[in-house]
Amino acid sequence: MAIKQLTVFVQNKKGTVVSVTEILSENHINLRALSIAETQDFGILRLIVNDENTAEAVLKKNGYLIKVIDVIGVKIGDEPGKLSEALAVLDKKNINVEYLYAFMARTEKHAYVVLRVEDNTTAEKALSDAGFRLISEEDINKL
């Protein structure tokens, strides 16, 4: 049930992120989640989009270095402690969370979180067994 994430390597300079988002917009690609981490010279832009194949193609065509990886998405209650509960499930199974970020979602009472872990299958099973609902690419397209 993994979700495809685009990792886009960009220069850390004015206008770079807007260039990426304009390319996606011009190609009718809708952002569902994003995160950016930066160093002095470059940034790592992580994206969940409604059409990763087209996004990957148009960004590569425009000279961006792209990596597509599998991440997992989990639906959690939008109240204090719910993220900690999900993370504790993974911690008890010795699953390290490399990074996480949240979705841009139109929903009440829930949040959607993207998790990068070493073993998606084990993490998905642990979270499902603990009662958390995983989200799929189809779910993302409904947001």
N, C-alpha and C positions, 0 to 999 in steps of 0.2 A: 504494500500500500504506500510505498515511498512516493514522495513528491519530487519533481525535478526542480532544482535550483540552478539558476544561471549565476556564475561567479564571473564578474567582469572586472578586469584589471584596467584601471584608469590613472591618468596622471593627476597629481594633486595640484590642480591649478584652476583658476576661475573659468567657468563655463563648461567644464568637462561633464558634470552630472547633467546639466540641462541639455547638453548635446545628446547624451544617451537617451534621456526621457523624450526628447523631440523625435529622435529616430523611431523609438517605439510608438509614440503617438501617431506619427505619420503612417505607420504600418498597422494601425488599429490594434495595437497590443495594449492590454490593460494591466496595470500593476496591481498585484494583490498583496504583496509584502515586499519590503526592502530594508536593507541595512547597509551602512557604509562604515568601514574602518579605514583609518588613514595613517600614513607615516608622513614624513616630511616631503617625500618625492612622489609617492603613488598612493592610490586607494584601492580597496577591494570593495566593490559594489555587489551585494548579493540581492538577487531578485527572484521573486515568485511571480509568474505572469500567467495570463490565460492561454497563451500559445507559445510554449517554449521553443518549438522548432522554428517558427518564423522569426522569433526574437533572436535566437542564436544566429540564424542565417543573415539577417539584416545587419546585426551588429558586427559580425565577422566581415561582411561585405564592406562595412565602413571602417575597417581596420582595427577593431577592438579584439583583444585577446580574451577568449571566453572558455570557461570550463563548466560543464554541466555535471552536477552531482546529485545523488539522491539524499534527501533529508526526510524527516518525518514531521508530520503536523499533528497536534493534539488539541482537542477542544477542552477547555477548563472553565470552571465557574468563574465569573468576574466578581470575585470577592476576596478579601484578605486571606492569605494562607493557601489558596488553591494551587498556585504555581509551586509553592514549597511542597505540597503533597505529591504532585507529579514528579518533581525532581527527587524527592525522597524515595519514590518507587525505583527510580533508576539507580540511585545511590546504593540502595539495599542489594541490587543485582550487580554491583561493581561496574556500572556503565558510566563512563565519563561523558559529560556534556561539553563538547568543544566550544560551542557558542549557541545562542538562541536569540530570537527576535520575534516580534508579534506581527500579526496580520493587520491590514486595513480592512475591517469588516463592518458590514451593516447588520448588527445583531444586538440584541439586548441580553443581559445576564450571562454572556459567555465571552471568552476571549479565545483566540486561536494563536497558538505558539508554534514556531518552527524550531526544531531541535536538530543539531548536527551531532551525531554520536558515531562511534567506531563501528558498531554492529546494529544496523537498523532493525533487523529481524528480531533480535533478542530484546531490544528496547521496545519495539512495537508489542511484542507478546507480554512483556512485563507491564506496560501501561494498560493494555487491554484487559489482562487478568486482574488488574487493580481497579477496573471499572471506568477507566478513561476512554473516551471515544476518539479514535484516530480519524483524521480527515484525509480525503483522497483528492486527486486531481479534479474529479467530478464535483466534489464539494467546493473546491476553489472556484470553479467556473460558475457556480451559483451565487457567489458572493457579489 
